[in-house]
């Protein structure tokens, strides 16, 4: 059953990766590579020459003060900024060797491969089951009801939610608690078999217990996914990530292993931010 789903996903990825611009060489273990990325909202420049390698099966945290460009960069990784009138990007963002801003790559298919979880949980006004089934249905990943049932169960299990909702699948997703809704949204993203999960402040609207569960889930998910998380909480970045990138005024100031960034940063601006001198 799930083998047929995998075959469909492989076919989808083959279409995406047979790209007319050809492949771009990236270093081993790199899932996403950006080079000299600049971005504007109308006449206001939000990103300046951002070059960053994001490794696979790793949590990379983007930190920095409000308005520093970290969420703009995150949304550039699956072209969510395309939905905002007046945006413009130059430079290169490469996923698995393909520049996602060149050629005829379909942004809808890209967003299936690069899922996103937002700050506020946003379940569809549908049942728990239909929230998870929506993506596989529109992408043609389920050939039968039994296949779809398997996708829903597997996705909820991966999101650590199955045991809590398995007897409530026909109930509205909006009836779940905030923390459960966020895990439902993560399960919805997982259901289309992405390779990357982007998270924009995924726990900022949650209580400490729900936040802890989301952080545990992030640890579990990184075994199979490349995860990029934007967070205002340096403590959270330290807990969940292996790599950290510090942004300031639209520029990438420093990137490195999380332990090094927080204990022995190379740049004075990073040190000033970590120590609370500004932010």
C-alpha positions as semicolon CSV with decimal commas, in nm:
position;residue;x (nm);y (nm);z (nm)
1;X;0,000;0,000;0,000
2;X;0,256;0,258;0,112
3;X;0,499;0,129;-0,154
4;X;0,261;0,260;-0,420
5;X;0,259;0,597;-0,250
6;X;0,639;0,600;-0,248
7;X;0,644;0,521;-0,621
8;X;0,417;0,819;-0,687
9;X;0,638;1,042;-0,472
10;X;0,948;0,923;-0,660
11;X;0,775;1,004;-0,990
12;X;0,684;1,350;-0,861
13;X;1,041;1,419;-0,751
14;X;1,176;1,295;-1,085
15;X;0,958;1,548;-1,265
16;X;1,080;1,821;-1,032
17;X;1,444;1,731;-1,058
18;X;1,451;1,683;-1,438
19;X;1,492;2,057;-1,453
20;X;1,574;2,241;-1,779
21;X;1,846;2,451;-1,617
22;X;2,047;2,143;-1,517
23;X;2,182;2,051;-1,178
24;X;2,394;2,274;-0,955
25;X;2,680;2,115;-0,768
26;X;2,650;2,136;-0,389
27;X;2,870;2,006;-0,111
28;X;2,803;1,661;0,033
29;X;2,525;1,656;0,291
30;X;2,385;1,995;0,186
31;X;2,010;1,992;0,127
32;X;1,956;2,361;0,055
33;X;2,213;2,613;-0,062
34;X;2,160;2,987;-0,099
35;X;2,405;3,214;-0,276
36;X;2,395;3,596;-0,270
37;X;2,021;3,608;-0,209
38;X;1,876;3,960;-0,210
39;X;1,508;4,029;-0,163
40;X;1,288;4,335;-0,186
41;X;0,934;4,422;-0,079
42;X;0,860;4,686;-0,342
43;X;1,147;4,935;-0,289
44;X;1,247;4,811;0,056
45;X;1,534;4,563;0,061
46;X;1,485;4,290;0,322
47;X;1,777;4,053;0,248
48;X;2,134;4,137;0,151
49;X;2,364;3,881;-0,016
50;X;2,260;3,588;0,205
51;X;2,471;3,279;0,137
52;X;2,396;2,978;0,355
53;X;2,432;2,600;0,333
54;X;2,160;2,403;0,513
55;X;2,246;2,038;0,583
56;X;2,007;1,746;0,552
57;X;1,859;1,568;0,855
58;X;1,959;1,854;1,078
59;X;1,770;2,130;1,258
60;X;1,898;2,472;1,151
61;X;1,775;2,763;1,366
62;X;1,749;3,116;1,228
63;X;1,779;3,371;1,507
64;X;1,797;3,748;1,532
65;X;1,593;4,051;1,642
66;X;1,249;4,129;1,497
67;X;1,263;4,256;1,140
68;X;1,608;4,110;1,073
69;X;1,502;3,905;0,769
70;X;1,492;3,555;0,913
71;X;1,124;3,489;0,832
72;X;1,166;3,646;0,488
73;X;1,455;3,410;0,419
74;X;1,258;3,112;0,552
75;X;0,965;3,188;0,322
76;X;1,203;3,225;0,028
77;X;1,300;2,859;0,069
78;X;0,964;2,742;-0,067
79;X;0,869;3,057;-0,259
80;X;0,595;3,160;-0,018
81;X;0,704;3,519;-0,079
82;X;0,578;3,479;-0,437
83;X;0,227;3,525;-0,300
84;X;0,308;3,880;-0,182
85;X;0,271;4,150;-0,452
86;X;0,584;4,355;-0,522
87;X;0,842;4,104;-0,398
88;X;1,157;4,045;-0,599
89;X;1,447;3,807;-0,542
90;X;1,792;3,785;-0,695
91;X;2,059;3,526;-0,633
92;X;2,022;3,152;-0,612
93;X;1,845;2,904;-0,384
94;X;1,925;2,543;-0,467
95;X;1,734;2,239;-0,339
96;X;1,886;1,900;-0,413
97;X;2,093;2,054;-0,690
98;X;1,809;2,249;-0,856
99;X;1,768;2,627;-0,848
100;X;1,407;2,667;-0,731
101;X;1,371;3,014;-0,888
102;X;1,476;2,914;-1,241
103;X;1,301;2,736;-1,524
104;X;0,945;2,608;-1,504
105;X;0,950;2,454;-1,158
106;X;0,595;2,443;-1,019
107;X;0,576;2,632;-0,686
108;X;0,282;2,416;-0,575
109;X;0,487;2,100;-0,617
110;X;0,782;2,272;-0,450
111;X;0,568;2,348;-0,144
112;X;0,472;1,982;-0,122
113;X;0,841;1,894;-0,111
114;X;0,920;2,184;0,125
115;X;0,639;2,194;0,381
116;X;0,575;2,484;0,616
117;X;0,438;2,522;0,969
118;X;0,336;2,871;1,077
119;X;0,336;3,054;1,409
120;X;-0,034;3,012;1,472
121;X;-0,185;2,665;1,420
122;X;-0,403;2,677;1,109
123;X;-0,599;2,353;1,071
124;X;-0,854;2,348;0,792
125;X;-1,221;2,369;0,897
126;X;-1,252;1,998;0,825
127;X;-1,232;1,674;1,020
128;X;-0,901;1,556;1,162
129;X;-0,896;1,287;0,894
130;X;-0,967;1,529;0,608
131;X;-0,699;1,771;0,730
132;X;-0,437;1,500;0,673
133;X;-0,600;1,354;0,361
134;X;-0,626;1,688;0,178
135;X;-0,268;1,700;0,047
136;X;-0,244;1,338;-0,069
137;X;-0,578;1,378;-0,248
138;X;-0,485;1,691;-0,445
139;X;-0,140;1,553;-0,533
140;X;-0,283;1,219;-0,644
141;X;-0,088;1,016;-0,391
142;X;-0,374;0,795;-0,275
143;X;-0,505;0,535;-0,519
144;X;-0,766;0,397;-0,281
145;X;-0,936;0,457;0,053
146;X;-0,710;0,200;0,219
147;X;-0,399;0,379;0,092
148;X;-0,534;0,710;0,218
149;X;-0,616;0,555;0,556
150;X;-0,256;0,436;0,580
151;X;-0,118;0,780;0,497
152;X;-0,340;0,945;0,759
153;X;-0,241;0,698;1,031
154;X;0,130;0,709;0,949
155;X;0,135;1,090;0,939
156;X;-0,043;1,122;1,273
157;X;0,193;0,866;1,427
158;X;0,497;1,058;1,305
159;X;0,351;1,375;1,455
160;X;0,296;1,200;1,788
161;X;-0,081;1,254;1,768
162;X;-0,229;0,920;1,663
163;X;-0,297;0,780;2,011
164;X;-0,475;1,102;2,110
165;X;-0,706;1,126;1,809
166;X;-0,745;0,778;1,658
167;X;-1,100;0,752;1,795
168;X;-1,187;1,111;1,695
169;X;-1,089;1,124;1,328
170;X;-1,429;1,250;1,214
171;X;-1,429;1,538;1,464
172;X;-1,320;1,890;1,355
173;X;-0,948;1,961;1,371
174;X;-1,033;2,303;1,509
175;X;-1,169;2,134;1,822
176;X;-0,825;2,018;1,933
177;X;-0,610;2,205;2,185
178;X;-0,354;2,454;2,056
179;X;-0,064;2,212;2,091
180;X;-0,262;1,932;1,927
181;X;-0,360;2,162;1,642
182;X;0,004;2,245;1,578
183;X;0,093;1,875;1,571
184;X;-0,202;1,820;1,336
185;X;-0,061;2,085;1,104
186;X;0,280;1,913;1,118
187;X;0,110;1,581;1,037
188;X;-0,065;1,752;0,743
189;X;0,273;1,866;0,611
190;X;0,423;1,518;0,656
191;X;0,135;1,353;0,467
192;X;0,271;1,456;0,125
193;X;0,616;1,314;0,206
194;X;0,820;1,636;0,208
195;X;1,196;1,635;0,239
196;X;1,218;1,972;0,415
197;X;0,998;2,119;0,690
198;X;1,009;2,493;0,752
199;X;0,885;2,615;1,090
200;X;0,816;2,983;1,161
201;X;0,792;3,030;1,539
202;X;0,598;2,701;1,570
203;X;0,563;2,714;1,950
204;X;0,533;3,086;2,023
205;X;0,154;3,067;2,066
206;X;0,167;2,756;2,288
207;X;0,192;2,696;2,661
208;X;0,515;2,549;2,807
209;X;0,386;2,190;2,810
210;X;0,272;2,204;2,447
211;X;0,598;2,378;2,354
212;X;0,796;2,094;2,512
213;X;0,599;1,839;2,309
214;X;0,664;2,029;1,986
215;X;1,037;2,043;2,067
216;X;1,041;1,669;2,134
217;X;0,868;1,617;1,801
218;X;1,128;1,829;1,622
219;X;1,401;1,608;1,767
220;X;1,222;1,298;1,636
221;X;1,151;1,443;1,293
222;X;1,508;1,549;1,219
223;X;1,602;1,182;1,179
224;X;1,413;1,186;0,849
225;X;1,378;1,551;0,747
226;X;1,578;1,867;0,694
227;X;1,424;2,119;0,936
228;X;1,469;2,495;0,936
229;X;1,315;2,683;1,228
230;X;1,278;3,054;1,295
231;X;1,264;3,135;1,665
232;X;1,290;3,444;1,882
233;X;1,383;3,221;2,176
234;X;1,755;3,165;2,199
235;X;1,688;2,899;2,463
236;X;1,468;2,711;2,216
237;X;1,729;2,743;1,942
238;X;1,989;2,600;2,179
239;X;1,761;2,310;2,274
240;X;1,638;2,197;1,932
241;X;1,902;2,288;1,672
242;X;2,241;2,159;1,565
243;X;2,320;2,459;1,344
244;X;2,236;2,824;1,407
245;X;2,240;3,123;1,171
246;X;2,228;3,476;1,315
247;X;2,062;3,748;1,105
248;X;2,078;4,123;1,163
249;X;1,928;4,399;0,946
250;X;1,874;4,159;0,658
251;X;2,227;4,024;0,659
252;X;2,359;3,684;0,764
253;X;2,616;3,775;1,026
254;X;2,734;3,432;1,136
255;X;2,649;3,064;1,100
256;X;2,795;2,761;1,275
257;X;2,735;2,475;1,513
258;X;2,478;2,582;1,770
259;X;2,710;2,517;2,063
260;X;2,979;2,737;1,908
261;X;2,739;3,020;1,824
262;X;2,611;3,036;2,181
263;X;2,939;2,983;2,365
264;X;3,211;3,114;2,135
265;X;3,073;3,333;1,854
266;X;3,324;3,480;1,612
267;X;3,141;3,805;1,538
268;X;3,095;4,089;1,789
269;X;2,736;4,148;1,674
270;X;2,654;3,784;1,748
271;X;2,812;3,814;2,092
272;X;2,617;4,133;2,162
273;X;2,287;3,969;2,063
274;X;2,350;3,647;2,255
275;X;2,446;3,844;2,565
276;X;2,134;4,062;2,543
277;X;2,299;4,393;2,454
278;X;2,037;4,442;2,182
279;X;1,740;4,255;2,039
